[in-house]
Amino acid sequence: MKISIKADPRSVQGTGASRRLRRESKVPGILYGAGKEAQAIEVDHKDLWFKLRTEAFHASILDMEVGSEKTQVLLRDYQMHPFRPLILHVDFQRVAADRKIHMSVPLHFINAEVSPGVKVAGGLVEHVMKELEISCLPKDLPEFIQVDLANLQAGHSLHLSSLTLPPGVEAVVPKGEDPTVATIVIPKVMTAEEEAAEAAAAAVVSAADVPTTAQKTKEEEAAAAAAAAAATGGKEAKAAGGKEAKEGKEEKKEKK
């Protein structure tokens, strides 16, 4: 599928110029690669916004028109505003027909519902990989790679070596590794006894978690003892003070 995008050369650069472009619904960008100098460009925000929502735009050779010049490019990067629906910047790379490119292409999984692991065993498919890094010439770049799960058994995994890649396409993985692409697992089903045991365990609350008046903590007992001691000391001090006052009055009477 051919995807075209139009851009215009951008002569003014800098933070202020980029802000003005965004106010005019333009996205500042850069075009580089293929042995040519990098070129500042600007792209229509609305057009780019809707193209970014299509999967093929991210993994296809794009036909770009910059002024009167036409070239083939790849989308390499774009920057979004943290919370506003706004594209801040975009990067495109020129491609040369005779040079291999590295790209991440999406994986499309098919026939999961008819696989023995799902249809017969009632398993669930787990997509361990959602995209694959590949190397190829621009003319051989696929929009996606199809992964057929029709023969996958429960408890088994599908590895990269089992995939059929398009002609001219090589997977980029560390030497000697064969990563897992997908697997089918059987969900654990609890028995009635296990469910009852779990419900009972949840209902039982430890007595230590809910203190009663008869189950005071050591801190509470210490605080109560300290309060009692303070109260007793206060009474004794008051009684001693009263006794001293009485003895003082008696001494005065005897002197008279």
Residue frames relative to the residue before (quaternion, step in Angstrom):
aa qw qx qy qz dx dy dz
M 1.0000 0.0000 0.0000 0.0000 0.00 0.00 0.00
K 0.3279 -0.7520 0.5455 0.1712 3.54 -0.78 1.07
I 0.0572 -0.7799 0.6233 0.0075 3.55 -0.89 1.00
S 0.1280 -0.8060 0.5769 0.0335 3.55 -0.72 1.10
I 0.0165 -0.7779 0.6282 0.0077 3.52 -1.18 0.62
K 0.2741 -0.7745 0.5551 0.1296 3.53 -0.98 0.90
A 0.0128 -0.7804 0.6249 -0.0164 3.56 -1.06 0.84
D 0.2690 -0.7385 0.5951 0.1674 3.52 -1.30 0.40
P 0.5478 -0.5962 0.4571 0.3680 3.59 -1.07 0.63
R 0.2049 -0.7697 0.5955 0.1047 3.56 -1.10 0.76
S 0.2241 -0.8180 0.5222 0.0895 3.54 -0.54 1.24
V 0.7285 0.3770 -0.2176 0.5290 3.59 1.08 -0.73
Q 0.0599 -0.8044 0.5911 -0.0020 3.56 -0.83 1.02
G 0.4963 0.6421 -0.4886 0.3202 3.55 -1.31 0.23
T 0.6911 -0.4979 0.3367 0.4014 3.54 -1.30 0.37
G 0.6734 0.5018 -0.3035 0.4501 3.58 0.87 -0.91
A 0.6591 0.5049 -0.3079 0.4645 3.57 0.97 -0.87
S 0.6422 0.5226 -0.3243 0.4575 3.60 1.01 -0.78
R 0.6379 0.5212 -0.3281 0.4624 3.58 1.01 -0.75
R 0.6420 0.5143 -0.3242 0.4671 3.58 0.98 -0.80
L 0.6288 0.5350 -0.3339 0.4549 3.57 1.01 -0.80
R 0.6706 0.5015 -0.3059 0.4531 3.58 0.90 -0.91
R 0.6231 0.5260 -0.3417 0.4672 3.58 1.06 -0.66
E 0.6957 0.4303 -0.2578 0.5142 3.57 1.20 -0.53
S 0.5070 -0.6745 0.3929 0.3655 3.60 1.31 0.36
K 0.4962 0.5967 -0.4605 0.4309 3.54 1.00 0.94
V 0.2809 -0.7459 0.5800 0.1684 3.56 -1.19 0.61
P 0.3334 -0.7301 0.5510 0.2285 3.62 -0.69 0.97
G 0.0344 0.8135 -0.5778 0.0571 3.55 -1.04 0.79
I 0.3106 -0.7204 0.5882 0.1964 3.51 -1.39 -0.04
L 0.1436 -0.7595 0.6305 0.0701 3.55 -1.11 0.78
Y 0.0941 0.8110 -0.5645 0.1213 3.59 -0.64 1.11
G 0.6074 0.6046 -0.4080 0.3147 3.55 -1.37 0.00
A 0.7610 0.3872 -0.3038 0.4227 3.54 -1.47 0.04
G 0.6622 -0.5469 0.3060 0.4108 3.58 1.08 0.66
K 0.6014 0.5476 -0.3620 0.4554 3.59 1.26 0.21
E 0.6156 -0.5503 0.4123 0.3851 3.54 -1.27 0.37
A 0.5496 -0.6026 0.4649 0.3445 3.54 -1.16 0.65
Q 0.1535 -0.7966 0.5827 0.0477 3.55 -1.02 0.86
A 0.3711 -0.7140 0.5515 0.2201 3.56 -0.90 0.95
I 0.0189 -0.8075 0.5886 -0.0331 3.57 -0.85 1.00
E 0.1962 -0.7361 0.6243 0.1728 3.54 -1.37 0.08
V 0.1588 -0.7944 0.5854 0.0322 3.55 -1.04 0.92
D 0.5534 -0.6020 0.4587 0.3478 3.56 -1.11 0.66
H 0.4756 -0.7144 0.4377 0.2680 3.58 -0.71 1.10
K 0.6766 0.5032 -0.3086 0.4401 3.60 0.82 -0.95
D 0.6554 0.5098 -0.3111 0.4624 3.57 0.91 -0.90
L 0.6826 0.4779 -0.2869 0.4726 3.59 0.89 -0.93
W 0.6104 0.5790 -0.3473 0.4142 3.59 1.00 -0.82
F 0.7219 0.4291 -0.2524 0.4807 3.58 0.83 -0.97
K 0.6259 0.5289 -0.3479 0.4555 3.60 1.05 -0.59
L 0.6351 0.5371 -0.3310 0.4457 3.60 1.04 -0.72
R 0.6386 0.5373 -0.3276 0.4429 3.58 1.17 -0.43
T 0.6352 0.4927 -0.3344 0.4919 3.59 1.27 -0.10
E 0.5277 -0.6692 0.4306 0.2972 3.57 -0.88 0.98
A 0.6560 0.5489 -0.3203 0.4072 3.57 0.92 -0.91
F 0.5922 0.5940 -0.3678 0.4014 3.60 1.08 -0.63
H 0.6849 0.4965 -0.2734 0.4578 3.58 1.13 -0.64
A 0.8025 0.2135 -0.1014 0.5478 3.62 1.14 -0.44
S 0.5794 0.5519 -0.3893 0.4563 3.56 0.92 0.92
I 0.4997 -0.5831 0.5344 0.3532 3.52 -1.32 0.34
L 0.1864 -0.8078 0.5549 0.0689 3.57 -0.65 1.13
D 0.3330 -0.7084 0.5849 0.2128 3.55 -1.13 0.72
M 0.0462 -0.8249 0.5631 -0.0153 3.56 -0.38 1.26
E 0.1702 -0.7589 0.6230 0.0838 3.51 -1.06 0.87
V 0.0367 -0.7888 0.6129 -0.0279 3.55 -0.58 1.23
G 0.7900 -0.0947 0.0113 0.6057 3.54 -0.14 1.29
S 0.7776 -0.2577 0.2217 0.5290 3.60 -0.62 -1.15
E 0.6047 0.5675 -0.3456 0.4391 3.60 1.28 -0.05
K 0.1626 -0.7732 0.6074 0.0822 3.56 -1.02 0.86
T 0.0772 0.7937 -0.5967 0.0897 3.55 -0.97 0.90
Q 0.4187 -0.6772 0.5385 0.2758 3.55 -1.25 0.42
V 0.0353 -0.8202 0.5687 -0.0512 3.54 -0.84 1.03
L 0.2800 -0.6978 0.6238 0.2132 3.51 -1.44 0.13
L 0.4287 -0.6357 0.5638 0.3071 3.56 -1.15 0.59
R 0.1403 -0.8271 0.5418 0.0516 3.57 -0.63 1.11
D 0.8019 -0.1250 0.1105 0.5737 3.60 0.97 -0.71
Y 0.0263 0.7687 -0.6386 -0.0246 3.54 -1.27 0.38
Q 0.2739 -0.7662 0.5681 0.1231 3.54 -1.16 0.68
M 0.1952 -0.7897 0.5754 0.0851 3.54 -0.89 1.02
H 0.5628 -0.5556 0.4829 0.3760 3.55 -1.28 0.44
P 0.6111 -0.6047 0.3566 0.3657 3.64 -0.96 0.78
F 0.8417 0.0573 -0.0199 0.5366 3.63 0.93 -0.73
R 0.6489 0.4877 -0.3374 0.4768 3.63 1.18 -0.19
P 0.4920 -0.6444 0.4821 0.3320 3.63 -1.09 0.55
L 0.3954 0.7171 -0.4503 0.3558 3.54 0.58 1.22
I 0.2809 -0.7317 0.5988 0.1650 3.58 -0.90 0.97
L 0.2735 -0.8053 0.5091 0.1321 3.57 -0.64 1.12
H 0.8027 -0.0754 0.1060 0.5820 3.59 0.98 -0.80
V 0.0918 -0.7957 0.5976 0.0379 3.57 -1.19 0.57
D 0.1824 -0.7789 0.5944 0.0824 3.57 -1.09 0.80
F 0.0575 -0.7736 0.6307 0.0218 3.56 -1.00 0.90
Q 0.2091 -0.7704 0.5913 0.1142 3.56 -1.14 0.70
R 0.4175 -0.6806 0.5430 0.2600 3.55 -0.93 0.93
V 0.1988 -0.7694 0.5926 0.1320 3.59 -1.11 0.60
A 0.2685 -0.7265 0.6107 0.1648 3.51 -1.21 0.69
A 0.5521 -0.6648 0.3935 0.3136 3.56 -0.85 0.97
D 0.7518 0.3995 -0.2161 0.4780 3.60 1.08 -0.64
R 0.6496 0.4901 -0.3269 0.4806 3.60 1.23 0.24
K 0.4460 -0.6919 0.5003 0.2683 3.54 -0.92 0.94
I 0.2177 -0.7611 0.6012 0.1089 3.51 -1.18 0.69
H 0.3011 -0.7120 0.6026 0.1981 3.55 -1.28 0.47
M 0.0848 0.7984 -0.5862 0.1089 3.54 -0.80 1.06
S 0.3320 -0.6755 0.6098 0.2482 3.53 -1.31 0.40
V 0.0703 -0.8048 0.5894 0.0048 3.56 -0.65 1.13
P 0.5188 -0.6603 0.4397 0.3185 3.62 -1.01 0.74
L 0.3501 -0.6975 0.5858 0.2186 3.54 -1.28 0.51
H 0.1635 -0.7699 0.6119 0.0782 3.56 -0.95 0.96
F 0.2065 -0.8030 0.5525 0.0853 3.58 -0.58 1.18
I 0.0477 -0.8033 0.5936 -0.0101 3.56 -0.88 0.99
N 0.8312 0.2771 -0.2016 0.4377 3.55 -1.40 0.37
A 0.2945 0.7627 -0.5285 0.2285 3.60 1.08 0.53
E 0.6738 0.5294 -0.3006 0.4189 3.57 0.99 -0.84
V 0.7231 0.4007 -0.2489 0.5046 3.63 1.17 -0.44
S 0.4518 0.6827 -0.4648 0.3373 3.59 1.21 0.06
P 0.5949 -0.5882 0.3990 0.3754 3.64 -1.03 0.67
G 0.6422 0.5526 -0.3308 0.4157 3.59 1.00 -0.73
V 0.7186 0.3936 -0.2349 0.5230 3.57 1.16 -0.61
K 0.7313 0.4567 -0.2467 0.4425 3.57 0.73 -1.11
V 0.7676 0.3535 -0.1836 0.5021 3.58 0.92 -0.90
A 0.7902 0.3399 -0.1643 0.4827 3.57 0.77 -1.05
G 0.4218 -0.7331 0.4517 0.2841 3.60 1.23 -0.20
G 0.3525 0.7641 -0.4729 0.2614 3.56 1.15 0.60
L 0.3918 -0.6875 0.5593 0.2469 3.51 -1.38 0.09
V 0.3832 -0.7255 0.5271 0.2211 3.57 -0.95 0.91
E 0.1188 -0.7665 0.6280 0.0633 3.55 -0.97 0.92
H 0.2609 -0.7607 0.5781 0.1382 3.57 -0.74 1.11
V 0.2227 -0.8010 0.5451 0.1081 3.56 -0.19 1.27
M 0.7657 0.1758 -0.1028 0.6101 3.58 1.09 -0.74
K 0.1949 -0.7858 0.5770 0.1075 3.57 -1.00 0.81
E 0.7771 0.0825 -0.0748 0.6195 3.57 1.29 -0.28
L 0.2590 -0.7726 0.5684 0.1133 3.53 -1.27 0.49
E 0.3713 -0.7054 0.5609 0.2237 3.55 -0.97 0.90
I 0.0046 -0.8182 0.5730 -0.0463 3.57 -0.71 1.08
S 0.2249 -0.7276 0.6279 0.1604 3.52 -1.40 0.23
C 0.2355 0.7600 -0.5744 0.1921 3.57 -0.89 0.97
L 0.5810 -0.5264 0.4668 0.4091 3.53 -1.34 0.05
P 0.6605 -0.5343 0.3349 0.4077 3.62 -1.06 0.58
K 0.6655 0.5231 -0.3163 0.4282 3.60 0.97 -0.80
D 0.7128 0.4501 -0.2491 0.4767 3.59 1.21 -0.49
L 0.4363 0.7243 -0.4514 0.2851 3.60 1.25 -0.05
P 0.2346 -0.7790 0.5636 0.1432 3.63 -0.66 1.06
E 0.5336 -0.6107 0.4725 0.3451 3.58 -1.18 0.53
F 0.7751 -0.0770 0.0657 0.6237 3.57 1.18 -0.65
I 0.3298 -0.7012 0.5886 0.2302 3.56 -1.34 0.19
Q 0.3371 -0.7686 0.5181 0.1647 3.54 -0.78 1.08
V 0.1330 -0.7800 0.6101 0.0412 3.54 -0.97 0.97
D 0.1893 -0.8048 0.5586 0.0665 3.58 -0.50 1.25
L 0.1466 -0.8167 0.5568 0.0375 3.57 -0.64 1.18
A 0.3016 0.8178 -0.4619 0.1641 3.59 1.27 0.18
N 0.7807 0.3368 -0.1801 0.4946 3.63 0.99 -0.70
L 0.4524 0.7147 -0.4431 0.2971 3.60 1.22 0.12
Q 0.2857 -0.7709 0.5554 0.1249 3.54 -0.81 1.12
A 0.6129 -0.5403 0.4280 0.3864 3.55 -1.29 0.41
G 0.7997 0.2627 -0.2134 0.4960 3.54 -0.97 0.88
H 0.6504 0.4822 -0.3119 0.4972 3.57 1.30 0.02
S 0.2938 -0.7511 0.5694 0.1593 3.56 -1.29 0.38
L 0.3237 -0.7032 0.5965 0.2119 3.52 -1.26 0.54
H 0.1921 -0.8099 0.5489 0.0765 3.56 -0.68 1.12
L 0.7027 -0.4850 0.3285 0.4038 3.53 -1.29 0.41
S 0.6323 0.5583 -0.3332 0.4213 3.59 1.01 -0.77
S 0.6536 0.5181 -0.3131 0.4542 3.62 1.21 -0.40
L 0.5662 0.6037 -0.3940 0.3997 3.61 1.22 -0.20
T 0.3154 -0.7062 0.6015 0.2001 3.52 -1.22 0.64
L 0.1805 -0.8091 0.5544 0.0738 3.57 -0.33 1.27
P 0.5803 -0.5807 0.4275 0.3785 3.61 -1.10 0.57
P 0.6456 -0.5250 0.3783 0.4055 3.60 -1.17 0.47
G 0.8146 0.2560 -0.2019 0.4797 3.55 -0.99 0.88
V 0.6386 0.5174 -0.3166 0.4736 3.59 1.30 -0.02
E 0.0756 -0.7873 0.6116 0.0184 3.56 -0.94 0.96
A 0.4155 -0.6869 0.5350 0.2632 3.56 -1.06 0.78
V 0.2804 -0.7476 0.5803 0.1603 3.55 -1.01 0.84
V 0.2409 0.7427 -0.5806 0.2307 3.57 -0.26 1.34
P 0.6287 -0.5270 0.3931 0.4154 3.59 -1.16 0.43
K 0.5869 -0.6121 0.4043 0.3427 3.55 -1.01 0.84
G 0.8126 0.2572 -0.2130 0.4777 3.55 -0.97 0.96
E 0.6349 0.5275 -0.3409 0.4500 3.61 1.21 -0.12
D 0.0977 -0.7695 0.6300 0.0376 3.54 -1.18 0.71
P 0.1320 -0.8582 0.4898 0.0790 3.60 0.41 1.21
T 0.5248 -0.6226 0.4927 0.3068 3.52 -1.28 0.57
V 0.2813 -0.7686 0.5571 0.1408 3.55 -0.92 0.97
A 0.7857 -0.1154 0.1140 0.5969 3.58 0.94 -0.93
T 0.0719 -0.7809 0.6193 0.0381 3.54 -1.25 0.44
I 0.2836 -0.7311 0.5916 0.1870 3.56 -1.27 0.42
V 0.0801 -0.8022 0.5916 0.0050 3.55 -0.71 1.11
I 0.3870 -0.6973 0.5548 0.2371 3.54 -1.21 0.62
P 0.3670 -0.7370 0.5136 0.2416 3.62 -0.61 1.02
K 0.4710 -0.6768 0.4889 0.2848 3.56 -1.00 0.82
V 0.1632 -0.7770 0.6044 0.0653 3.56 -0.90 1.05
M 0.3371 -0.7609 0.5240 0.1814 3.56 -0.69 1.09
T 0.4216 -0.6813 0.5384 0.2612 3.58 -1.06 0.80
A 0.6766 -0.4877 0.3575 0.4202 3.55 -1.32 0.29
E 0.6376 0.5288 -0.3271 0.4548 3.58 1.04 -0.79
E 0.6592 0.5083 -0.3091 0.4599 3.59 0.98 -0.85
E 0.6434 0.5155 -0.3217 0.4656 3.58 1.02 -0.79
A 0.6532 0.5100 -0.3120 0.4647 3.58 1.00 -0.87
A 0.6546 0.5144 -0.3120 0.4577 3.58 0.97 -0.85
E 0.6576 0.5060 -0.3100 0.4642 3.57 1.00 -0.82
A 0.6485 0.5091 -0.3204 0.4665 3.58 1.01 -0.80
A 0.6522 0.5106 -0.3165 0.4623 3.59 0.99 -0.82
A 0.6482 0.5189 -0.3183 0.4574 3.57 0.99 -0.82
A 0.6603 0.5023 -0.3092 0.4647 3.57 1.05 -0.74
A 0.6780 0.5079 -0.2916 0.4443 3.57 1.11 -0.72
V 0.6416 0.5217 -0.3278 0.4569 3.56 1.12 -0.63
V 0.0925 -0.7861 0.6106 0.0236 3.55 -0.77 1.06
S 0.4734 -0.6871 0.4753 0.2790 3.54 -0.78 0.97
A 0.5288 -0.6465 0.4514 0.3142 3.53 -0.99 0.87
A 0.6084 0.5680 -0.3497 0.4300 3.53 1.14 -0.59
D 0.6416 0.5325 -0.3213 0.4490 3.57 1.18 -0.50
V 0.7586 0.2547 -0.1587 0.5783 3.59 1.23 -0.45
P 0.1794 -0.8205 0.5327 0.1041 3.64 0.10 1.20
T 0.2107 -0.7385 0.6259 0.1363 3.57 -1.17 0.73
T 0.7066 -0.4413 0.3206 0.4509 3.57 -1.32 0.01
A 0.6816 0.4752 -0.2858 0.4773 3.57 1.18 -0.54
Q 0.7086 0.4032 -0.2357 0.5289 3.56 1.30 -0.18
K 0.0902 0.8161 -0.5614 0.1037 3.56 0.58 1.10
T 0.4704 -0.6573 0.5093 0.2954 3.51 -1.09 0.68
K 0.6726 -0.4907 0.3672 0.4148 3.55 -1.27 0.32
E 0.6302 0.5399 -0.3374 0.4445 3.57 1.04 -0.76
E 0.6552 0.5110 -0.3141 0.4593 3.58 0.99 -0.86
E 0.6516 0.5112 -0.3148 0.4638 3.58 0.98 -0.86
A 0.6488 0.5138 -0.3200 0.4612 3.58 0.98 -0.84
A 0.6527 0.5128 -0.3154 0.4599 3.57 0.99 -0.84
A 0.6484 0.5137 -0.3171 0.4638 3.58 1.00 -0.82
A 0.6484 0.5187 -0.3148 0.4598 3.58 1.00 -0.86
A 0.6490 0.5162 -0.3146 0.4619 3.57 0.99 -0.85
A 0.6523 0.5106 -0.3161 0.4625 3.57 0.99 -0.81
A 0.6495 0.5125 -0.3168 0.4638 3.56 1.01 -0.83
A 0.6470 0.5216 -0.3180 0.4562 3.57 0.98 -0.85
A 0.6480 0.5198 -0.3146 0.4593 3.56 0.99 -0.82
A 0.6546 0.5102 -0.3119 0.4625 3.54 0.99 -0.85
T 0.6535 0.5104 -0.3076 0.4668 3.61 0.97 -0.88
G 0.6512 0.5174 -0.3126 0.4588 3.56 0.96 -0.87
G 0.6446 0.5298 -0.3225 0.4470 3.56 1.00 -0.76
K 0.6542 0.5092 -0.3132 0.4633 3.57 1.01 -0.84
E 0.6561 0.5133 -0.3136 0.4557 3.57 0.97 -0.92
A 0.6519 0.5129 -0.3203 0.4576 3.57 0.96 -0.82
K 0.6466 0.5186 -0.3154 0.4621 3.56 1.01 -0.80
A 0.6536 0.5111 -0.3104 0.4640 3.56 1.00 -0.90
A 0.6480 0.5172 -0.3137 0.4628 3.60 0.95 -0.86
G 0.6524 0.5198 -0.3135 0.4537 3.54 0.98 -0.81
G 0.6542 0.5135 -0.3095 0.4611 3.57 1.00 -0.78
K 0.6381 0.5353 -0.3168 0.4537 3.56 1.05 -0.81
E 0.6555 0.5135 -0.3059 0.4616 3.57 0.98 -0.90
A 0.6472 0.5215 -0.3230 0.4526 3.56 1.00 -0.80
K 0.6481 0.5243 -0.3131 0.4551 3.59 1.02 -0.82
E 0.6572 0.5055 -0.3092 0.4658 3.56 0.98 -0.89
G 0.6229 0.5458 -0.3408 0.4449 3.60 1.06 -0.71
K 0.6455 0.5171 -0.3174 0.4638 3.59 0.98 -0.79
E 0.6533 0.5171 -0.3183 0.4523 3.60 0.96 -0.86
E 0.6329 0.5360 -0.3300 0.4509 3.61 1.00 -0.79
K 0.6381 0.5334 -0.3161 0.4564 3.57 1.02 -0.80
K 0.6503 0.5195 -0.3175 0.4543 3.57 1.00 -0.84
E 0.6537 0.5188 -0.3148 0.4521 3.60 0.95 -0.87
K 0.6375 0.5242 -0.3371 0.4529 3.63 0.96 -0.72
K 0.6452 0.5122 -0.3276 0.4626 3.55 0.99 -0.77
